[in-house]
Amino acid sequence: MFDTYDDVVPIEDLMEMLDIGRNKAYELLQSGQIKSFKVGKSYRIPKICIQNFILTKVQIPLEEHE
């Protein structure tokens, strides 16, 4: 899943990966639904956190995906 993306992505890639807008992306990050960290003023999102978010939303145990 998302093999073409780096292991840590900027918010623009998150928006592309989930096909969402900037406001929704920031909402997911600020609410903690998708874990991230900041470098300066920019969010960086581990790809695994995006995958975990998706799998949680469709209620697939993480062990089944690995």
N, C-alpha and C positions, 0 to 999 in steps of 0.2 A: 504494500500500500504506500503510495507516494514515493516510489523509488527515485524519481527524478529530482527530489528536493534534498537539500542538505539536512544534516541531523538537527541543526538549530536554524530556525527560519525567522525572518522579519515579519511584521504584521501584514505586509503586502502579499506574502506567500500564504499566510493563514487565510486571508480573504479569498485568494484564488483557490486554495485547497477545499474550502468549505462553500465556495460560491456565495459569499456574503459581503455586505457592505462594510465600510470602515466603522460606522457607529456600532453595528452588531459585533464586530470583531473586538472593539474596545470594551464593549459591555461584557463579553465573555471573559476577557482577560481581567478586567477590574473586579468582576464578581467572584473570580477564582474558579469558575467552571472549567477553564483551561489554565493550567499552571504556566507561569512564565517568569521571567526576570528582566530587569532593566539594565541596560548599559547606557549610561548617560540618561538621555531622555527617550531612548528607543527601547521598545519591547523586543525581547528575543524569546522565541517559543520553541522548546524542544519538540521535535517531530513526534516523539513517543507520547507526549502529552496530548497532542491533537488526536492521535490514534486512540488513546485511552478514552478521550471524550466521546469519540464516535462510537466505540464499542460499548461504552456505558449507556449511551442514548438508545442503542438498539438492543440493549440488555444481553449482550454476548459475553460470557465469562472470559476474562483475559487469557486464561489458560488454553481455551479452545483455539484462540487466534494464533498463538505462538507455535 
